[in-house]
Amino acid sequence: MAERLRRELDRYSPGGKLPSSRALVDRFRVSPVTVSRALAQLAAEGLVVTRPGAGAFRAPARTAPAPAGDTSWQEVALSAESAAELVPRSVDASGVLVSLAAPPPGVIEFNGGYLHSSLQPERAMAAALSRAGRRPGAWGRPPMEGLAELREWFARGIGGSCTAAEVLITAGGQSALTTALRALAPPGAPVLVESPTYPGMLAIARAAGLRPVPVPVDADGVKPALLADAFRASGAPAFVCQPLFQNPTGAVLAPERRREVLRIAREAGAFVVEDDFVRRLVHEDAGPLPRPLAADDPDGVVVHVCSLTKATSPSFRVSALAARGPVLERLRAIQVVDTFFVPRPLQEAALELVGSPAWPRHLRAVASELKARRDAMTGALALHLPEIALPHVPSGGYHLWPRLPDGTDEAALTAAALRAGVAIAPGRPYFSAEPPAPHIRLSFAAVAGTGEIAEGVRRLRTACDEVLG
């Protein structure tokens, strides 16, 4: 159908409207889903522009590209820079872009890293921003460390003996993690990371000239014996972990392992960077959550990162970085040099939001909806893709981590899935070394609802039939 339409595009002038979806259904005798996929394929090729509620139109004529400049000199400049470093820096954002880039029209987003707009507290955020803009001094310069009231709110969320004086307000979790690694590890140093782990963490480490050293995790989180071995073998100054609903496995660090991780790091004279990224995306059936590692750390081993972004909107970039001892001043200095401060109107809006009655209502609604979506996806996978193993179903977070049959080509499956109309994240970017098995990560938070989840899994079945045979 896409090929037939491609040949017929010359009948329409640039900007001309194509027949309606209903007319195409009748003409080709196919389902509306097939029409949507065909138009999405033409849109991805730049031949068609789709406008929700208006239809599909022939894309404007392409203008001749401007003559390309000669940037070959940069290869020499960048390689000369790397030659002076112990560990060459590489800035590879591909693993991060998978969850940031919007898929083509008509493609179901199983690779997203944020809540769908229908789950975001848009009205509450808009009201909070409006109220914040009218606060006295809202547009003035904030304290470098962040507003005292917001630091206090984050400190209460961390618990234990954490105080507002030990909290810095940062512009999103990614920025806080970047600051933490720059503070704790000099260029060329090894840094211990969970395996698998969040690709954005690997990108941060490599961009800073650090060498990620993997430490395997299982259903109970990182393995303490292997963590101790890794510290002894590498001499790493820090270990980065996600103890709660780890990305991508969904594992929760077991109670007995929590104490071991802190003890092992303390004996190694190293820090633990705790990325507590989805504590506010717990599912309705989760039960009581363990406290952050930072709440049980009187000795300043833990540098804690938490954020409001995942529970609100990708543009609501307000987070906290907490630490105690001399390292706090180093973190503060790097933060000031890099960003000066988080814009005060955004901090004021965060205070308005978390202090409003809408905030707990929003968290309850998200907890209920995420559970429903998780159950819908696990049920659909069991029904349509029984050959894909799902060893762990988390009770928090926004994704699943299915294991593919041995020998599966992740790249081929990802490409086939996109052709079938569903975007998935391959597992390879989540490993800093050779992966033990092929995986994919499937998000259930970035889609419109359970109906789209069911359709996405059916499309994934088509892709698996193509690749797995």
BELCORKA-V982031 format. One record per pair of residues at least 24 apart in sequence whose C-alpha atoms are under 6 Angstrom apart, sorted by sequence separation. I is the first residue (numbers start at 1). J is the second residue. D is the distance in Angstrom with one decimal. If there is no record, write none. Layout:
i = (I | I)
j = (J | J)
d = (D | D)
This chain:
i = (145 | 300 | 272 | 273 | 276 | 277 | 221 | 271 | 272 | 273 | 274 | 275 | 276 | 220 | 221 | 271 | 273 | 274 | 219 | 220 | 221 | 238 | 240 | 242 | 220 | 237 | 238 | 239 | 240 | 241 | 242 | 220 | 238 | 404 | 422 | 404 | 2 | 403 | 402 | 18 | 402 | 17 | 18 | 420 | 17 | 401 | 16 | 400 | 15 | 16 | 400 | 15 | 399 | 417 | 14 | 15 | 399 | 14 | 15 | 191 | 398 | 399 | 14 | 190 | 193 | 398 | 417 | 191 | 192 | 193 | 398 | 416 | 198 | 197 | 413 | 40 | 40 | 36 | 373 | 284 | 283 | 284 | 282 | 283 | 283 | 87 | 86 | 95 | 96 | 286 | 92 | 283 | 283 | 282 | 281 | 90 | 91 | 281 | 89 | 90 | 89 | 278 | 89 | 88 | 87 | 173 | 160 | 159 | 250 | 172 | 171 | 172 | 173 | 171 | 172 | 171 | 183 | 170 | 169 | 170 | 169 | 245 | 168 | 245 | 249 | 168 | 167 | 167 | 166 | 166 | 166 | 171 | 120 | 114 | 144 | 142 | 138 | 132 | 132 | 129 | 128 | 128 | 128 | 199 | 199 | 198 | 197 | 196 | 196 | 195 | 111 | 110 | 111 | 107 | 108 | 109 | 110 | 111 | 107 | 116 | 115 | 116 | 111 | 115 | 116 | 110 | 111 | 114 | 110 | 95 | 112 | 109)
j = (169 | 324 | 301 | 302 | 305 | 306 | 251 | 301 | 302 | 303 | 304 | 305 | 306 | 251 | 252 | 302 | 304 | 305 | 251 | 252 | 253 | 270 | 272 | 274 | 253 | 270 | 271 | 272 | 273 | 274 | 275 | 254 | 272 | 438 | 456 | 439 | 38 | 439 | 439 | 56 | 440 | 56 | 57 | 459 | 57 | 441 | 57 | 441 | 57 | 58 | 442 | 58 | 442 | 460 | 58 | 59 | 443 | 59 | 60 | 236 | 443 | 444 | 60 | 236 | 239 | 444 | 463 | 238 | 239 | 240 | 445 | 463 | 247 | 247 | 467 | 105 | 106 | 106 | 450 | 367 | 367 | 368 | 367 | 370 | 371 | 188 | 188 | 199 | 200 | 395 | 203 | 395 | 396 | 396 | 396 | 206 | 207 | 397 | 206 | 207 | 207 | 397 | 209 | 209 | 209 | 307 | 295 | 295 | 394 | 317 | 317 | 318 | 319 | 318 | 319 | 319 | 331 | 319 | 319 | 320 | 320 | 396 | 320 | 397 | 401 | 321 | 321 | 322 | 322 | 323 | 324 | 342 | 312 | 310 | 341 | 344 | 345 | 348 | 349 | 349 | 349 | 352 | 353 | 429 | 430 | 430 | 430 | 430 | 431 | 431 | 423 | 423 | 424 | 421 | 422 | 423 | 424 | 425 | 422 | 445 | 445 | 446 | 442 | 446 | 447 | 442 | 443 | 446 | 443 | 429 | 446 | 447)
d = (5.9 | 5.0 | 6.0 | 5.8 | 5.9 | 5.4 | 5.5 | 4.9 | 4.7 | 4.8 | 4.8 | 4.9 | 5.0 | 5.9 | 5.7 | 5.9 | 5.9 | 6.0 | 5.2 | 5.7 | 4.3 | 5.2 | 5.9 | 5.9 | 5.1 | 4.7 | 4.6 | 4.9 | 4.6 | 5.4 | 4.9 | 5.1 | 5.6 | 5.4 | 5.8 | 5.3 | 4.9 | 4.5 | 5.8 | 5.6 | 5.8 | 6.0 | 5.4 | 5.6 | 4.3 | 4.8 | 5.4 | 5.8 | 5.5 | 5.5 | 5.2 | 5.1 | 5.4 | 5.7 | 5.3 | 5.8 | 4.1 | 5.7 | 5.9 | 5.2 | 5.7 | 5.8 | 4.7 | 5.1 | 5.8 | 5.8 | 4.9 | 5.6 | 4.5 | 5.1 | 5.4 | 5.0 | 5.7 | 6.0 | 6.0 | 5.4 | 5.4 | 5.9 | 5.6 | 4.8 | 4.4 | 5.1 | 5.7 | 5.9 | 5.2 | 4.8 | 5.2 | 5.3 | 5.4 | 5.0 | 6.0 | 5.3 | 4.9 | 4.1 | 5.9 | 5.6 | 4.9 | 5.4 | 5.7 | 5.2 | 5.2 | 5.8 | 4.5 | 5.9 | 5.5 | 5.7 | 4.1 | 5.2 | 5.2 | 4.4 | 5.2 | 5.0 | 5.8 | 5.1 | 4.9 | 6.0 | 5.9 | 5.1 | 5.8 | 5.5 | 4.6 | 5.9 | 5.6 | 6.0 | 5.5 | 5.1 | 5.7 | 4.4 | 5.5 | 5.6 | 5.8 | 5.8 | 5.4 | 6.0 | 5.4 | 5.5 | 5.6 | 5.2 | 5.0 | 4.7 | 5.0 | 5.1 | 5.3 | 5.8 | 5.1 | 5.8 | 5.1 | 5.1 | 4.8 | 5.8 | 5.8 | 5.4 | 4.7 | 4.5 | 4.6 | 5.3 | 5.1 | 5.2 | 5.1 | 6.0 | 5.1 | 4.3 | 6.0 | 5.1 | 5.8 | 5.1 | 5.5 | 5.9 | 4.7 | 5.5 | 5.2 | 5.9)
